[in-house]
Amino acid sequence: MAIATASTPMAMAQPGVKRLGLMWRALAALALPLLAAAYFAPIWWVALKAPNYPEHTFPVGIRIHFHVDGVRNGCEIRASREVTEKEALDCVHEMDTINHFVGMYPIASGGPVEKVFSPFLFAFLGVLVIGFIIPGKGLRLAVMGAGLAALAVWMTLAMFTSGGVSYLGKGYIHALVTSLGVDEEKAADDLHPIVRQLKESLAQSGIGVGGAAPARAATGSKSELIDVLRGAYEQDQNRLPAAEQKPWTGSAMQVFTWHYEKSLGRWFNQPDKNHKLVTIMVAIAYALFAALLAAMVVFLVLARNEKSPWFWALVLVPMILPGAFLFEYSGWLWWYGHQLNDMGAFTLKPFMPTVFGQGKVAQFTTLSYPHYGFAFMTAFGMLLAVAALVRRRAMADS
């Protein structure tokens, strides 16, 4: 019987396997900061260009940035001799104003469930990657169990308890406030001429905007932003019959539900139609909450045996994040282009907005391209893919 010595292939393979093991774990660990960076960074940007927006003052047109938890203003203070600005034009509001003329719903009405659940989904993916990295069944299950339990408590507190929206990030809250629209008391002379013209046309059309929002705290603490939301919510409740009014609780579920219905009805006051859409999204939110809790249990079971084929799910699921974002983004663009409201001033046939590249809608040139946050997402997925391949090689050599 042959006995393995230092010169045999079996003995020589062990140091190589150990190096491969360290390598794939290091690659997966390097992916985690990229996941965090992608959450806070702009993932995609969209811009509209037209003769109304001179290139010397609007070099990138009317531009908005899509984050996973909301939409941000992509316009900067203009360098113009004719106009002096103390703050950048609110291009989220301006694009909404332009889009409503062809019957498009406000930007904030897209992906409401995905946005409110985004911190929990990203945290969940992070825990899976950590579980994939940690060697040893006992330690892995302990760390994953603690992480998932904390995530479940955080998600429950945020979604369903009083003041729960404060457990979400400031970026999400700020996006909600921004989408309420500019302060209606702002002097007309301070508005960009295009915005003023569109607002005057809107007023002449008789289309309601669901009531003025209170003065917007564009720059303020998270608690100040929440106060703005609460003020807008209570204004809306005061317009209802006393029997239908609901007190402010500040749970994320209440805020998400109210804000989504307010967004749908901002330009198009069709309560019955809008309420049906809200009912669907609320049902999806409850389903996703339950699905995430169930997934936590399932992945804990899958993490028990690192030699099982099912263990690969801990890295394969996070790996598809860039593709999942593109799928969601494309799906919501399709919804915008195929749910054109009849109350729009102009009639367009249903269309698919440009996902990537340059397109044309009426007199506007549309631009849609990935931002640096999508590069973080892609690098995150690629590092995990390489880590998975290296782990597969290490398993084959062991």
C-alpha positions as CSV (number, residue, x, y, z in Angstrom):
1,M,0.0,0.0,0.0
2,A,1.4,3.4,-1.1
3,I,1.7,6.0,1.7
4,A,1.3,9.7,0.8
5,T,4.5,11.6,1.4
6,A,5.4,15.3,0.9
7,S,6.3,14.4,-2.7
8,T,3.0,12.8,-3.6
9,P,0.3,14.8,-5.5
10,M,-2.1,14.5,-2.6
11,A,0.2,16.2,-0.2
12,M,1.3,18.8,-2.7
13,A,-2.3,19.6,-3.5
14,Q,-3.1,20.6,0.1
15,P,-1.2,24.0,0.2
16,G,-2.8,24.9,-3.2
17,V,-6.3,24.1,-1.9
18,K,-5.6,26.2,1.2
19,R,-4.5,29.1,-1.0
20,L,-7.6,28.8,-3.2
21,G,-9.8,28.7,-0.1
22,L,-8.2,32.0,1.2
23,M,-8.5,33.5,-2.3
24,W,-12.3,32.9,-2.8
25,R,-13.1,34.1,0.7
26,A,-11.0,37.2,0.2
27,L,-12.8,37.9,-3.1
28,A,-16.2,37.5,-1.6
29,A,-15.2,39.8,1.3
30,L,-14.0,42.4,-1.1
31,A,-17.5,42.4,-2.7
32,L,-19.3,43.4,0.5
33,P,-18.1,47.1,0.5
34,L,-19.2,47.3,-3.2
35,L,-22.7,46.2,-2.1
36,A,-22.9,48.9,0.5
37,A,-21.5,51.5,-2.0
38,A,-24.1,50.5,-4.6
39,Y,-26.9,51.1,-2.1
40,F,-25.9,54.7,-1.5
41,A,-24.8,55.6,-5.0
42,P,-26.9,56.6,-8.1
43,I,-27.5,53.5,-10.2
44,W,-28.9,54.9,-13.4
45,W,-29.5,58.3,-14.9
46,V,-32.1,59.6,-17.3
47,A,-32.2,63.0,-19.0
48,L,-34.5,64.9,-21.4
49,K,-33.0,67.4,-23.9
50,A,-35.0,69.8,-26.0
51,P,-34.6,73.3,-27.6
52,N,-36.3,74.7,-24.6
53,Y,-33.2,73.8,-22.5
54,P,-30.1,75.5,-24.1
55,E,-27.0,73.4,-23.8
56,H,-24.9,76.2,-22.3
57,T,-27.2,76.3,-19.3
58,F,-28.4,72.6,-19.3
59,P,-25.4,70.7,-20.6
60,V,-27.0,67.4,-19.5
61,G,-30.6,68.4,-20.1
62,I,-33.2,67.8,-17.4
63,R,-31.6,65.0,-15.5
64,I,-32.6,62.7,-12.7
65,H,-30.7,59.9,-10.8
66,F,-32.2,56.6,-9.9
67,H,-31.1,55.2,-6.5
68,V,-32.4,51.9,-5.2
69,D,-34.4,53.8,-2.5
70,G,-35.7,56.7,-4.6
71,V,-35.1,59.3,-7.2
72,R,-32.7,62.3,-6.8
73,N,-32.2,65.5,-8.6
74,G,-29.5,65.3,-11.2
75,C,-29.4,68.9,-12.1
76,E,-26.8,71.3,-10.9
77,I,-26.8,75.1,-10.4
78,R,-26.7,76.6,-13.8
79,A,-23.8,78.8,-14.9
80,S,-25.8,81.5,-16.7
81,R,-25.5,85.2,-17.0
82,E,-29.2,85.7,-17.4
83,V,-30.3,83.6,-14.4
84,T,-28.9,83.6,-10.9
85,E,-29.7,80.5,-8.9
86,K,-29.2,79.9,-5.2
87,E,-30.1,76.2,-5.6
88,A,-30.3,73.8,-8.6
89,L,-33.5,73.4,-10.6
90,D,-35.7,70.6,-9.2
91,C,-35.4,68.4,-12.2
92,V,-37.5,65.6,-10.6
93,H,-40.4,67.9,-10.4
94,E,-39.8,69.4,-13.8
95,M,-39.6,66.0,-15.5
96,D,-42.8,65.0,-13.7
97,T,-44.5,68.2,-15.0
98,I,-43.4,67.5,-18.6
99,N,-44.4,63.8,-18.4
100,H,-47.9,64.5,-17.1
101,F,-48.9,66.2,-20.3
102,V,-48.7,62.9,-22.2
103,G,-50.5,61.0,-19.3
104,M,-47.4,59.6,-17.5
105,Y,-47.7,59.0,-13.8
106,P,-45.2,60.8,-11.5
107,I,-41.7,59.2,-11.2
108,A,-42.3,58.5,-7.5
109,S,-45.2,56.1,-8.4
110,G,-42.7,53.6,-9.8
111,G,-41.3,50.8,-7.7
112,P,-42.8,51.8,-4.4
113,V,-42.4,48.4,-2.8
114,E,-38.8,47.9,-4.0
115,K,-37.8,51.3,-2.6
116,V,-39.2,50.8,0.9
117,F,-37.8,47.3,1.1
118,S,-34.4,48.2,-0.5
119,P,-32.4,48.4,2.8
120,F,-33.7,45.1,4.0
121,L,-33.1,43.4,0.6
122,F,-29.5,44.7,0.5
123,A,-28.9,43.7,4.1
124,F,-30.2,40.2,3.4
125,L,-27.8,39.8,0.4
126,G,-25.0,41.0,2.6
127,V,-25.8,38.3,5.3
128,L,-25.8,35.6,2.6
129,V,-22.4,36.7,1.4
130,I,-21.0,36.7,4.9
131,G,-22.5,33.2,5.4
132,F,-20.8,32.1,2.2
133,I,-17.4,33.3,3.5
134,I,-17.4,31.9,7.0
135,P,-15.9,28.5,7.4
136,G,-17.3,26.0,10.0
137,K,-21.0,25.1,10.4
138,G,-21.3,26.3,14.0
139,L,-19.8,29.7,13.5
140,R,-21.5,30.3,10.1
141,L,-25.0,29.5,11.5
142,A,-24.4,31.6,14.6
143,V,-23.4,34.7,12.6
144,M,-26.1,34.2,10.0
145,G,-28.7,33.5,12.6
146,A,-27.8,36.7,14.5
147,G,-27.7,38.8,11.4
148,L,-31.0,37.5,10.0
149,A,-32.7,37.9,13.4
150,A,-31.6,41.5,13.7
151,L,-32.8,42.1,10.1
152,A,-36.2,40.6,10.9
153,V,-36.6,42.8,14.0
154,W,-35.4,45.9,12.1
155,M,-37.8,45.2,9.2
156,T,-40.8,44.6,11.5
157,L,-40.1,47.7,13.6
158,A,-39.7,49.9,10.5
159,M,-42.7,48.6,8.6
160,F,-45.3,48.2,11.3
161,T,-44.5,50.1,14.5
162,S,-45.3,53.7,15.4
163,G,-42.5,56.0,14.0
164,G,-41.1,53.1,12.1
165,V,-40.3,55.2,9.1
166,S,-37.5,56.7,11.1
167,Y,-35.7,53.4,11.0
168,L,-35.2,53.8,7.2
169,G,-32.5,55.8,5.6
170,K,-32.5,59.6,5.1
171,G,-32.2,59.1,1.4
172,Y,-35.5,57.3,1.2
173,I,-37.3,60.0,3.3
174,H,-35.7,62.8,1.3
175,A,-36.9,61.2,-2.0
176,L,-40.5,61.0,-0.6
177,V,-40.4,64.7,0.4
178,T,-38.9,65.8,-2.9
179,S,-41.5,64.0,-4.9
180,L,-44.3,65.9,-3.2
181,G,-43.4,68.8,-5.5
182,V,-42.1,72.3,-5.1
183,D,-43.5,74.7,-2.5
184,E,-46.7,76.0,-4.0
185,E,-46.1,79.4,-2.3
186,K,-42.9,79.9,-4.1
187,A,-43.1,83.1,-6.2
188,A,-43.8,82.5,-9.9
189,D,-41.0,84.9,-10.8
190,D,-38.5,82.5,-9.2
191,L,-39.5,79.6,-11.4
192,H,-37.8,78.5,-14.5
193,P,-39.9,79.8,-17.5
194,I,-40.7,76.3,-18.7
195,V,-42.0,75.3,-15.3
196,R,-44.0,78.5,-15.0
197,Q,-45.6,77.9,-18.4
198,L,-46.4,74.3,-17.6
199,K,-47.9,75.2,-14.3
200,E,-50.1,77.8,-15.8
201,S,-51.2,75.4,-18.5
202,L,-51.9,72.8,-15.8
203,A,-54.0,75.3,-13.8
204,Q,-56.0,76.2,-17.0
205,S,-56.7,72.6,-17.7
206,G,-58.5,72.2,-14.4
207,I,-56.5,69.1,-13.4
208,G,-56.1,69.0,-9.6
209,V,-52.7,68.2,-8.1
210,G,-54.0,66.8,-4.8
211,G,-53.4,69.9,-2.7
212,A,-50.3,71.9,-2.0
213,A,-47.5,70.3,-0.1
214,P,-46.1,72.2,2.9
215,A,-42.9,74.0,2.4
216,R,-40.2,71.5,1.5
217,A,-37.3,70.9,3.7
218,A,-34.8,70.1,0.9
219,T,-31.9,70.2,3.3
220,G,-32.7,69.2,6.8
221,S,-32.3,66.4,9.3
222,K,-34.2,63.2,8.9
223,S,-36.6,64.1,11.7
224,E,-37.3,67.4,9.9
225,L,-38.1,65.6,6.7
226,I,-40.4,63.2,8.5
227,D,-42.2,66.3,10.0
228,V,-42.8,67.5,6.4
229,L,-44.3,64.2,5.5
230,R,-46.4,64.2,8.6
231,G,-47.7,67.7,7.8
232,A,-48.6,66.7,4.3
233,Y,-50.3,63.5,5.5
234,E,-52.4,65.4,8.1
235,Q,-53.4,68.0,5.5
236,D,-54.7,65.2,3.3
237,Q,-56.5,63.6,6.3
238,N,-58.2,66.9,7.2
239,R,-59.9,66.9,3.8
240,L,-61.6,63.6,4.4
241,P,-64.8,63.1,6.4
242,A,-64.1,62.7,10.1
243,A,-65.1,59.0,10.0
244,E,-62.5,58.2,7.3
245,Q,-59.6,60.1,8.9
246,K,-56.7,58.0,10.2
247,P,-54.2,59.3,12.7
248,W,-50.5,59.5,11.8
249,T,-48.5,56.6,13.1
250,G,-45.4,57.1,11.0
251,S,-45.0,53.4,10.3
252,A,-43.2,52.7,7.0
253,M,-46.2,50.8,5.8
254,Q,-48.5,53.8,6.4
255,V,-46.2,56.3,4.8
256,F,-45.5,54.1,1.8
257,T,-49.3,53.5,1.3
258,W,-50.3,57.1,1.6
259,H,-47.4,58.4,-0.4
260,Y,-48.0,56.0,-3.3
261,E,-51.7,56.9,-3.5
262,K,-50.8,60.6,-3.3
263,S,-48.3,60.2,-6.1
264,L,-50.8,58.4,-8.4
265,G,-53.3,61.2,-7.8
266,R,-51.0,64.1,-8.1
267,W,-51.9,64.9,-11.7
268,F,-54.8,62.5,-12.3
269,N,-57.6,62.6,-9.7
270,Q,-59.2,59.1,-10.3
271,P,-59.6,57.7,-6.8
272,D,-61.2,54.4,-7.8
273,K,-58.5,53.5,-10.3
274,N,-55.7,54.7,-8.1
275,H,-57.0,52.9,-5.1
276,K,-56.9,49.6,-7.0
277,L,-53.3,50.1,-7.8
278,V,-52.6,51.0,-4.1
279,T,-54.4,47.8,-3.0
280,I,-52.2,45.7,-5.3
281,M,-49.0,47.3,-4.1
282,V,-49.9,46.9,-0.4
283,A,-50.6,43.2,-1.0
284,I,-47.2,42.9,-2.7
285,A,-45.6,44.6,0.2
286,Y,-47.1,42.2,2.7
287,A,-46.2,39.3,0.5
288,L,-42.6,40.4,0.2
289,F,-42.4,40.9,4.0
290,A,-43.5,37.3,4.5
291,A,-41.3,36.0,1.7
292,L,-38.2,37.6,3.2
293,L,-38.9,36.1,6.6
294,A,-39.4,32.7,5.0
295,A,-36.2,33.2,2.9
296,M,-34.3,33.8,6.1
297,V,-35.3,30.4,7.5
298,V,-34.7,28.6,4.1
299,F,-31.2,30.1,3.7
300,L,-30.2,29.2,7.3
301,V,-31.1,25.6,6.4
302,L,-29.1,25.7,3.1
303,A,-26.1,27.1,5.0
304,R,-25.8,24.0,7.2
305,N,-23.8,21.9,4.8
306,E,-21.2,23.7,2.7
307,K,-20.7,20.5,0.6
308,S,-24.3,20.5,-0.5
309,P,-25.1,21.8,-4.0
310,W,-27.8,24.0,-2.3
311,F,-25.0,25.9,-0.4
312,W,-24.2,27.6,-3.7
313,A,-27.4,29.6,-3.4
314,L,-25.7,31.8,-0.8
315,V,-23.5,33.3,-3.5
316,L,-25.6,32.7,-6.6
317,V,-28.6,34.8,-5.3
318,P,-26.5,37.9,-4.5
319,M,-24.6,37.5,-7.8
320,I,-27.7,38.3,-9.9
321,L,-28.2,41.7,-8.3
322,P,-27.2,43.7,-11.4
323,G,-29.5,41.7,-13.6
324,A,-32.3,41.9,-11.1
325,F,-32.0,45.7,-11.1
326,L,-32.1,45.9,-14.9
327,F,-35.2,43.6,-15.0
328,E,-37.0,45.8,-12.4
329,Y,-35.9,49.0,-14.1
330,S,-37.0,47.8,-17.5
331,G,-40.3,46.5,-16.2
332,W,-41.2,49.8,-14.6
333,L,-40.3,51.8,-17.7
334,W,-42.6,49.5,-19.6
335,W,-45.4,50.3,-17.0
336,Y,-44.9,54.0,-17.4
337,G,-45.1,53.8,-21.2
338,H,-48.1,51.4,-21.2
339,Q,-50.2,53.0,-18.4
340,L,-50.7,56.4,-20.0
341,N,-53.6,58.2,-18.4
342,D,-56.4,59.5,-20.6
343,M,-56.4,62.8,-18.6
344,G,-53.1,63.8,-20.2
345,A,-53.2,66.9,-22.4
346,F,-51.8,65.0,-25.3
347,T,-52.4,61.4,-26.6
348,L,-49.6,59.0,-27.3
349,K,-49.7,55.4,-28.3
350,P,-48.3,53.1,-25.6
351,F,-44.5,52.9,-26.0
352,M,-41.4,51.4,-24.3
353,P,-39.2,54.2,-22.9
354,T,-35.5,53.9,-23.7
355,V,-33.7,51.6,-21.2
356,F,-30.2,52.1,-22.5
357,G,-29.0,54.7,-24.9
358,Q,-30.7,57.6,-26.8
359,G,-34.3,57.8,-27.8
360,K,-36.9,60.3,-29.0
361,V,-40.3,61.2,-27.6
362,A,-42.0,64.2,-29.4
363,Q,-39.6,67.1,-29.4
364,F,-37.5,65.6,-26.5
365,T,-34.4,63.5,-26.9
366,T,-34.2,61.0,-24.1
367,L,-31.0,59.6,-22.6
368,S,-30.7,56.6,-20.3
369,Y,-27.4,55.3,-19.1
370,P,-25.9,53.5,-16.1
371,H,-24.4,55.6,-13.3
372,Y,-21.3,54.7,-11.2
373,G,-23.5,52.8,-8.7
374,F,-24.3,50.3,-11.4
375,A,-20.6,49.8,-11.8
376,F,-20.4,49.0,-8.1
377,M,-23.3,46.5,-8.6
378,T,-21.6,44.9,-11.6
379,A,-18.2,44.6,-9.8
380,F,-20.0,43.1,-6.8
381,G,-21.5,40.4,-9.0
382,M,-18.3,39.8,-10.9
383,L,-16.2,39.4,-7.7
384,L,-18.8,36.9,-6.4
385,A,-18.7,35.0,-9.7
386,V,-14.9,34.7,-9.6
387,A,-15.1,33.7,-5.9
388,A,-17.6,30.9,-6.8
389,L,-15.3,29.7,-9.6
390,V,-12.3,29.6,-7.4
391,R,-14.2,27.7,-4.7
392,R,-15.3,25.2,-7.3
393,R,-11.7,24.7,-8.3
394,A,-10.7,24.3,-4.7
395,M,-13.4,21.7,-4.2
396,A,-12.3,19.8,-7.3
397,D,-8.6,19.8,-6.1
398,S,-9.3,18.7,-2.5
